[in-house]
């Protein structure tokens, strides 16, 4: 009986899966590693597939077979929204072999999870940022930087709608808050801003306290002051309040008043001003007739601010109102004269002359419109020094002639003999004298008649004077009246000279403008270059350039403020407002921006403010601050093991964002193997030595990309290159042992196994599947099982016919090309029967 033992698919595959938890940042994550073992030999032990049989209805996962062995990896076939799977996915895995019939492995459930980013509590550095800012800060001044920590990959800062202010701006990418417009018009002392980050919805508050600066000039309540006062006003009387107000606070708004510019400093003013209240008072008696009747001067208001005082001036005009405060004065008093008893009626005896100063100056100041006959007198009024005293009488006569002074007899004319003309002052007889009416003392003297005479200007009355008229016998010569001169004419002439002198003094121009505080000059830059170069590794706070400027004005008009008004898009630069030093505010990154065009603006602090600007180009110089970065986290490639020397198997590529030698990359293999080398310039990996999968089936190489920085430390990056050798049919089956021999009895039945052929073929797949054959079978005496290699008896053996057989056995694989080997089987028969 011949029994043939055939291989059957006896064992089912055994599947084992180990779950992994990759990071959410991994570019090619592996969620599980699956291994499958099958104890069957040959085809029955080959695994046809490993598959996800349950738990992936959307087919988002796949199972990839590793090049070596029965190892499989579970990966994603498309991006997975892990927010939909907060607890992961349960995948059921199963394997199937290639036996006939095929067998299925056990199933295993694998929980697929991703290691999500650890939740970190993001928050602003502060819940309330408190900053103080001068109100003179120009546009573009950096106030504060708000920031969320830890730094999120993307941010978008903004002001909440209800707290948005036209005075402030926020950079949405950096969180830097700057001034947008001048703050001088801002009425609030404190401004509170609310900042929101749009993605996280986090909020914080910024409290900006506006510090007062001396930026306001004192302002008077009127553009000019004009007041009229009577000349009789008592000394110390407040005639006017010339006061200014200042919108600044503290000492910046405290004001002192003073008098300046009084007729070019030539006129001693009869006024003083209270430095605090601005009350203008008289300091001495005023007299319209002997001094100026118009005072024009300036009042200056100065605050107490620092570093300089701000000042303003206003023109003040004080006009004297003439008051009738001078009684008429007689030019001659104590007149005595004699007239005859037969003195003609109506003939002048004497003419009285009195003058009122108010009448004189009212007439003198009347100017145009005077009668032509008075032109000489008007010329005298204006002539001042050098006037002829002889004109005084003429002037007095004219005063009388004009009727400005009235005359009357107070007493002594009870008999109404005399008539005093009220306008001209001429004294004449009204009626004839009768001797009988007088008591004769002597034969030639009749009597003395005392006439008491008074003059008035309509308001005030002169001191009375007497005209004693003696009546005598006979005729008397003319001009027989004598009077005592009062010299009032000379006194009035001297007063006239004083008045004329006062009238001719120069006066302050009505349109006078104080040039002390005029802002005439525009600030100018001093040798500011158009471009500079800075290294990108400058630390925050490092100096970049000192901006210098000058202004030829004085005080605040020449005090300069500095600002970066535009071009600072990444908020990388700041400038000291008062010193002009530009520094690094936020870290520079040439790879983000390699050039900034800053608008540097300078302002003076005059009113109105003047400004100037220049463009400063800041070129960011590269430093070696970037590592080379490979295009992939790792590289994997399958290479036929018979690949020729010099063949490129893969090219690794790394990019360095730096410039020049800092950005040039060289490649090297950190894992020294003779089979592979790398081009240092291109990153091409080539076959350098003979490959043999059967000796080394796979290589894991460390590849380094290093920059060529000439200064400082070179930067590098290392990646892994996995090279798996793909099997080719290059190994013929090898008999184990190399030759066979057997001694058998001649009476063995047909089908009896007399030897087992065994080979080893290191090739994989069909190249490793071996079949056996007999090159010579002793005319069918022996046969071999092609699969198992069992050599059996094919025909009845007969010791007497042949005792020794030399068989040639052949083993060949199923690969391409087919490889075979030969071996020898020596069979010696033993006699069973008596021979």
Long-range contacts (C-beta under 8 A, 24 or more apart in sequence): 1-749, 1-751, 2-749, 2-750, 2-751, 2-792, 3-751, 4-751, 4-785, 5-788, 5-790, 6-787, 7-40, 7-41, 7-42, 7-44, 7-787, 7-788, 8-44, 8-99, 9-40, 9-44, 9-97, 9-99, 9-100, 9-101, 9-102, 9-103, 10-39, 10-40, 10-44, 11-38, 11-39, 11-40, 11-44, 11-45, 11-103, 12-38, 12-97, 12-103, 12-104, 12-105, 12-106, 13-37, 13-38, 13-47, 13-95, 13-96, 13-97, 13-103, 13-104, 13-105, 14-38, 14-105, 14-106, 15-50, 15-93, 15-94, 15-95, 15-105, 15-106, 15-107, 15-108, 16-108, 17-74, 17-93, 17-108, 17-110, 19-110, 19-111, 19-112, 19-113, 21-113, 21-114, 21-115, 22-114, 22-115, 23-114, 23-115, 24-82, 24-114, 24-115, 24-116, 24-117, 25-117, 26-633, 27-632, 27-633, 28-75, 28-633, 28-634, 29-75, 29-76, 29-114, 30-73, 30-74, 30-75, 31-61, 31-74, 31-75, 31-76, 31-110, 31-112, 31-113, 31-114, 32-73, 32-74, 32-91, 32-93, 32-110, 32-112, 33-71, 33-72, 33-73, 33-74, 34-63, 34-71, 34-72, 34-73, 34-74, 34-93, 34-95, 35-69, 35-70, 35-71, 35-72, 36-70, 36-72, 36-95, 36-105, 37-70, 38-70, 38-97, 40-97, 40-99, 42-769, 42-787, 43-98, 43-99, 43-100, 43-769, 44-97, 44-98, 44-99, 44-100, 45-97, 46-97, 46-98, 47-95, 47-96, 47-97, 47-98, 48-96, 48-97, 48-98, 48-102, 49-95, 49-96, 50-93, 50-94, 50-95, 51-93, 51-94, 51-95, 51-96, 52-91, 52-92, 52-93, 53-92, 53-93, 53-94, 53-107, 54-91, 54-92, 54-107, 55-89, 55-90, 55-91, 55-92, 55-109, 56-89, 56-91, 61-89, 61-91, 61-112, 63-93, 66-724, 67-638, 67-698, 67-724, 67-726, 68-697, 68-698, 68-724, 74-110, 74-112, 80-114, 82-114, 82-116, 87-113, 88-112, 88-113, 88-114, 120-150, 122-148, 122-149, 122-150, 122-152, 122-200, 122-202, 123-148, 123-149, 123-202, 124-148, 124-149, 124-195, 124-197, 124-202, 124-203, 124-204, 125-149, 126-204, 127-204, 127-205, 128-204, 128-205, 128-206, 128-207, 129-204, 129-205, 129-206, 129-207, 130-207, 130-209, 131-206, 131-207, 131-208, 131-209, 132-208, 132-209, 132-211, 133-179, 133-183, 133-208, 133-209, 133-210, 133-211, 134-210, 134-211, 134-213, 134-577, 135-183, 135-184, 135-186, 135-210, 135-211, 135-212, 135-213, 135-215, 136-182, 136-183, 136-184, 136-213, 136-215, 136-561, 136-605, 137-179, 137-183, 137-561, 137-577, 138-179, 138-182, 138-561, 138-562, 138-563, 138-565, 138-577, 138-601, 138-603, 139-178, 139-179, 139-180, 139-181, 139-182, 139-563, 139-565, 139-601, 140-178, 140-179, 140-563, 140-564, 140-565, 140-566, 140-568, 140-601, 141-178, 141-179, 141-563, 141-577, 142-176, 142-177, 142-178, 142-571, 142-574, 142-585, 143-168, 143-177, 143-178, 143-179, 143-206, 143-208, 144-176, 144-177, 144-206, 145-174, 145-175, 145-176, 145-177, 145-571, 145-585, 145-586, 146-170, 146-175, 146-177, 146-195, 146-204, 146-206, 147-175, 148-175, 148-197, 148-200, 148-202, 152-197, 152-199, 152-200, 154-199, 155-197, 155-199, 156-197, 156-198, 156-199, 157-195, 157-196, 157-197, 157-198, 158-195, 158-196, 158-198, 159-193, 159-194, 159-195, 159-196, 160-194, 160-195, 160-196, 160-203, 162-194, 163-192, 163-193, 163-194, 165-191, 165-193, 167-191, 168-193, 168-208, 170-195, 171-569, 171-570, 171-571, 173-570, 174-570, 174-571, 174-586, 176-571, 176-585, 176-586, 177-206, 178-571, 183-210, 184-215, 186-210, 212-248, 212-249, 212-250, 212-252, 213-248, 213-252, 214-248, 214-252, 214-303, 214-305, 214-306, 214-308, 214-309, 214-310, 214-556, 215-248, 215-605, 216-246, 216-247, 216-248, 216-252, 216-253, 216-310, 217-246, 217-303, 217-310, 217-311, 217-312, 217-517, 217-607, 218-244, 218-245, 218-246, 218-255, 218-301, 218-302, 218-303, 218-310, 218-311, 218-312, 219-244, 219-245, 219-246, 219-247, 219-312, 220-244, 220-299, 220-301, 220-312, 220-314, 221-245, 222-314, 223-314, 224-314, 224-315, 224-316, 224-317, 225-299, 225-314, 225-315, 225-316, 225-317, 226-316, 226-317, 226-319, 227-316, 227-317, 227-318, 227-319, 228-318, 228-319, 228-320, 228-321, 229-282, 229-286, 229-318, 229-319, 229-320, 229-321, 230-320, 230-321, 230-323, 231-286, 231-287, 231-288, 231-320, 231-321, 231-322, 231-323, 231-325, 232-286, 232-323, 232-325, 233-282, 233-286, 234-282, 235-282, 235-283, 235-284, 235-285, 236-281, 236-282, 236-283, 237-281, 237-282, 238-279, 238-280, 238-281, 239-271, 239-280, 239-281, 239-282, 239-318, 240-279, 240-280, 240-316, 240-318, 241-277, 241-278, 241-279, 241-280, 242-273, 242-278, 242-280, 242-299, 242-314, 242-316, 243-277, 243-278, 243-301, 244-278, 244-301, 244-312, 244-314, 246-301, 246-303, 246-310, 248-303, 248-305, 251-303, 251-304, 251-305, 251-306, 252-303, 252-304, 252-305, 252-306, 253-303, 253-305, 254-303, 254-304, 255-301, 255-302, 255-303, 255-304, 256-301, 256-302, 256-303, 256-304, 257-299, 257-300, 257-301, 258-299, 258-300, 258-302, 259-297, 259-298, 259-299, 259-300, 260-297, 260-298, 260-299, 260-300, 260-313, 261-297, 261-298, 261-313, 261-508, 261-512, 261-514, 262-295, 262-297, 262-298, 262-508, 263-296, 263-297, 263-505, 263-506, 263-507, 263-508, 264-506, 264-508, 266-505, 266-506, 267-292, 267-295, 267-297, 267-505, 269-295, 269-297, 270-295, 271-295, 271-297, 271-318, 273-299, 280-316, 280-318, 286-320, 288-320, 288-321, 288-322, 288-323, 288-361, 289-322, 289-326, 289-357, 289-358, 289-361, 289-495, 289-499, 290-495, 290-498, 290-499, 290-502, 291-320, 291-498, 291-499, 291-502, 292-320, 292-502, 292-503, 292-505, 293-319, 293-320, 293-322, 293-502, 293-503, 294-318, 294-319, 294-320, 294-507, 295-319, 295-320, 296-507, 296-508, 296-510, 297-508, 298-508, 298-512, 298-514, 300-514, 307-559, 308-555, 308-556, 308-559, 309-555, 310-517, 310-555, 310-556, 311-516, 311-517, 312-514, 312-517, 313-514, 313-516, 315-508, 315-510, 315-512, 317-510, 322-358, 322-361, 322-362, 323-358, 324-356, 324-358, 324-457, 324-459, 324-460, 325-358, 325-460, 326-356, 326-357, 326-358, 326-460, 327-356, 327-457, 327-460, 327-461, 327-462, 327-463, 328-354, 328-355, 328-356, 328-405, 328-455, 328-456, 328-457, 328-460, 328-461, 328-462, 329-354, 329-355, 329-462, 329-486, 329-488, 329-492, 330-354, 330-455, 330-462, 330-463, 330-465, 330-486, 330-488, 331-355, 331-393, 331-396, 331-485, 331-486, 331-488, 331-489, 332-483, 332-484, 332-485, 332-486, 333-465, 333-466, 333-483, 333-484, 333-486, 334-465, 334-466, 334-483, 334-484, 335-465, 335-466, 335-467, 335-468, 335-481, 335-482, 335-483, 335-484, 336-467, 336-468, 336-470, 336-481, 336-482, 336-483, 337-467, 337-468, 337-469, 337-470, 337-480, 337-481, 337-482, 338-469, 338-470, 338-471, 338-472, 338-476, 338-480, 339-429, 339-433, 339-469, 339-470, 339-471, 339-472, 339-476, 339-480, 340-471, 340-472, 340-473, 340-474, 340-475, 340-476, 341-433, 341-435, 341-446, 341-471, 341-472, 341-473, 341-474, 342-432, 342-433, 342-475, 343-429, 343-433, 343-471, 343-476, 344-429, 345-428, 345-429, 345-430, 345-431, 345-432, 346-428, 346-429, 347-428, 347-429, 348-426, 348-427, 348-428, 349-418, 349-427, 349-428, 349-429, 349-467, 349-469, 349-481, 350-426, 350-427, 350-467, 350-481, 350-483, 351-400, 351-424, 351-425, 351-426, 351-427, 352-407, 352-420, 352-425, 352-426, 352-427, 352-453, 352-455, 352-465, 352-467, 353-393, 353-396, 353-397, 353-400, 353-425, 354-400, 354-405, 354-407, 354-425, 354-455, 354-462, 355-395, 355-396, 355-399, 355-405, 355-488, 355-489, 355-492, 356-399, 356-404, 356-405, 356-457, 356-460, 357-492, 357-495, 358-457, 359-399, 359-402, 359-404, 359-405, 359-457, 360-395, 360-399, 360-492, 360-496, 361-499, 363-399, 363-402, 363-404, 374-398, 380-496, 381-496, 381-500, 382-500, 382-503, 383-500, 384-497, 384-500, 384-501, 384-503, 384-504, 385-497, 385-500, 385-501, 387-493, 387-496, 387-497, 387-500, 389-489, 389-490, 389-493, 392-489, 392-490, 392-492, 392-493, 393-489, 395-489, 396-489, 400-424, 400-425, 404-457, 405-455, 405-456, 405-457, 406-455, 406-456, 406-457, 406-458, 407-453, 407-454, 407-455, 408-453, 408-454, 408-456, 409-451, 409-452, 409-453, 409-454, 410-452, 410-453, 410-454, 410-464, 411-450, 411-451, 411-452, 412-449, 412-450, 412-451, 412-452, 412-466, 413-449, 413-451, 417-449, 418-449, 418-451, 418-469, 420-451, 420-453, 425-455, 427-451, 427-453, 427-467, 433-471, 435-473, 438-471, 443-473, 444-472, 444-473, 444-474, 445-470, 445-471, 445-472, 445-473, 446-470, 446-471, 446-472, 446-473, 447-471, 517-555, 517-557, 517-606, 518-557, 519-553, 519-557, 519-604, 519-606, 519-607, 519-608, 519-609, 519-610, 520-553, 520-557, 521-551, 521-552, 521-553, 521-557, 521-558, 521-604, 521-610, 522-551, 522-604, 522-610, 522-611, 522-612, 523-549, 523-550, 523-551, 523-558, 523-560, 523-602, 523-603, 523-604, 523-610, 523-611, 523-612, 524-549, 524-550, 524-551, 524-612, 525-549, 525-600, 525-602, 525-612, 525-614, 526-550, 528-600, 528-614, 528-616, 529-616, 530-614, 530-615, 530-616, 530-617, 531-616, 531-617, 531-618, 531-619, 532-616, 532-617, 532-618, 532-619, 533-618, 533-619, 533-620, 533-621, 534-584, 534-588, 534-618, 534-619, 534-620, 534-621, 535-588, 535-620, 535-621, 535-623, 536-588, 536-589, 536-590, 536-620, 536-621, 536-622, 536-623, 536-625, 537-588, 537-623, 537-625, 538-584, 538-588, 539-584, 539-587, 540-584, 540-585, 540-586, 540-587, 541-583, 541-584, 542-583, 542-584, 543-581, 543-582, 543-583, 544-573, 544-582, 544-583, 544-584, 544-618, 545-581, 545-582, 545-616, 546-580, 546-581, 546-582, 547-575, 547-580, 547-581, 547-582, 547-600, 547-602, 547-616, 548-580, 549-580, 549-602, 549-612, 551-604, 553-604, 553-606, 556-604, 556-605, 556-606, 557-604, 557-605, 557-606, 558-604, 558-606, 559-604, 559-605, 560-602, 560-603, 560-604, 560-605, 561-602, 561-603, 561-604, 561-605, 562-600, 562-601, 562-602, 563-600, 563-601, 563-602, 563-603, 564-598, 564-599, 564-600, 564-601, 565-599, 565-600, 565-601, 565-613, 566-598, 566-599, 567-596, 567-597, 567-598, 567-599, 567-615, 568-596, 568-598, 569-593, 569-596, 570-596, 572-596, 573-598, 573-618, 575-600, 588-620, 589-620, 589-625, 590-620, 590-621, 590-622, 590-623, 590-659, 591-626, 591-657, 591-658, 593-620, 594-619, 594-620, 594-622, 595-619, 595-620, 596-620, 622-658, 622-659, 622-660, 622-662, 622-663, 623-658, 623-662, 623-712, 624-658, 624-662, 624-707, 624-709, 624-711, 624-712, 624-713, 624-714, 624-715, 625-658, 626-656, 626-657, 626-658, 626-662, 626-663, 626-715, 627-656, 627-707, 627-715, 627-716, 627-717, 628-654, 628-655, 628-656, 628-665, 628-705, 628-706, 628-707, 628-715, 628-716, 628-717, 629-654, 629-655, 629-656, 629-657, 629-717, 630-654, 630-705, 630-717, 630-719, 631-655, 632-719, 633-719, 634-719, 634-720, 634-721, 634-722, 635-703, 635-719, 635-720, 635-721, 635-722, 636-721, 636-722, 636-724, 637-721, 637-722, 637-723, 637-724, 638-723, 638-724, 638-725, 638-726, 639-687, 639-691, 639-723, 639-724, 639-725, 639-726, 640-725, 640-726, 640-728, 641-691, 641-692, 641-693, 641-694, 641-725, 641-726, 641-727, 641-728, 641-730, 642-691, 642-728, 642-730, 643-687, 643-691, 644-687, 645-687, 645-688, 645-689, 645-690, 646-686, 646-687, 646-688, 647-686, 647-687, 648-684, 648-685, 648-686, 649-676, 649-685, 649-686, 649-687, 649-723, 650-684, 650-685, 650-721, 650-723, 651-682, 651-683, 651-684, 651-685, 652-678, 652-683, 652-685, 652-703, 652-705, 652-719, 652-721, 653-683, 654-683, 654-705, 654-717, 654-719, 656-705, 656-707, 656-715, 658-707, 658-709, 661-707, 661-708, 661-709, 661-710, 662-707, 662-708, 662-709, 663-707, 664-707, 664-708, 665-705, 665-706, 665-707, 665-708, 666-705, 666-706, 666-707, 666-708, 667-703, 667-704, 667-705, 667-706, 668-703, 668-704, 668-706, 669-701, 669-702, 669-703, 669-704, 670-701, 670-702, 670-703, 670-704, 670-718, 671-699, 671-700, 671-701, 671-702, 673-699, 673-701, 675-699, 676-701, 676-723, 678-703, 685-721, 685-723, 691-725, 692-725, 693-725, 693-726, 693-727, 693-728, 693-762, 694-731, 694-762, 694-763, 696-725, 697-724, 697-725, 698-722, 698-723, 698-724, 698-725, 699-723, 699-725, 727-763, 727-764, 727-765, 727-767, 728-763, 728-767, 729-763, 729-766, 729-767, 729-813, 729-815, 729-816, 729-817, 729-818, 729-819, 730-763, 730-767, 730-819, 731-761, 731-762, 731-763, 731-767, 731-819, 732-761, 732-811, 732-812, 732-813, 732-819, 732-820, 732-821, 733-759, 733-760, 733-761, 733-770, 733-811, 733-812, 733-813, 733-819, 733-820, 733-821, 734-759, 734-760, 734-761, 734-821, 735-759, 735-809, 735-811, 735-821, 735-823, 736-760, 738-823, 739-823, 739-824, 739-825, 739-826, 740-809, 740-823, 740-824, 740-825, 740-826, 741-825, 741-826, 741-827, 741-828, 742-825, 742-826, 742-827, 742-828, 743-827, 743-828, 743-829, 743-830, 744-793, 744-797, 744-827, 744-828, 744-829, 744-830, 745-797, 745-829, 745-830, 745-832, 746-797, 746-798, 746-799, 746-829, 746-830, 746-831, 746-832, 747-797, 747-832, 748-793, 748-797, 749-793, 750-792, 750-793, 750-794, 750-795, 750-796, 751-792, 751-793, 752-792, 752-793, 753-790, 753-791, 753-792, 754-782, 754-791, 754-792, 754-793, 754-827, 755-790, 755-791, 755-825, 755-827, 756-788, 756-789, 756-790, 756-791, 757-784, 757-789, 757-790, 757-791, 757-809, 757-811, 757-823, 757-825, 758-789, 759-789, 759-811, 759-821, 761-813, 763-813, 763-815, 765-815, 766-813, 766-814, 766-815, 766-816, 767-813, 767-814, 767-815, 767-816, 767-819, 768-813, 768-815, 769-813, 769-814, 769-815, 770-811, 770-812, 770-813, 771-811, 771-812, 771-813, 771-814, 772-809, 772-810, 772-811, 773-809, 773-810, 773-812, 774-807, 774-808, 774-809, 774-810, 775-807, 775-808, 775-809, 775-810, 775-822, 776-807, 776-808, 777-807, 778-802, 778-805, 778-807, 781-805, 782-807, 782-827, 784-809, 791-825, 797-829, 799-829, 799-830, 799-831, 799-832, 799-835, 800-831, 800-835, 802-829, 803-828, 803-829, 804-828, 804-829, 805-829
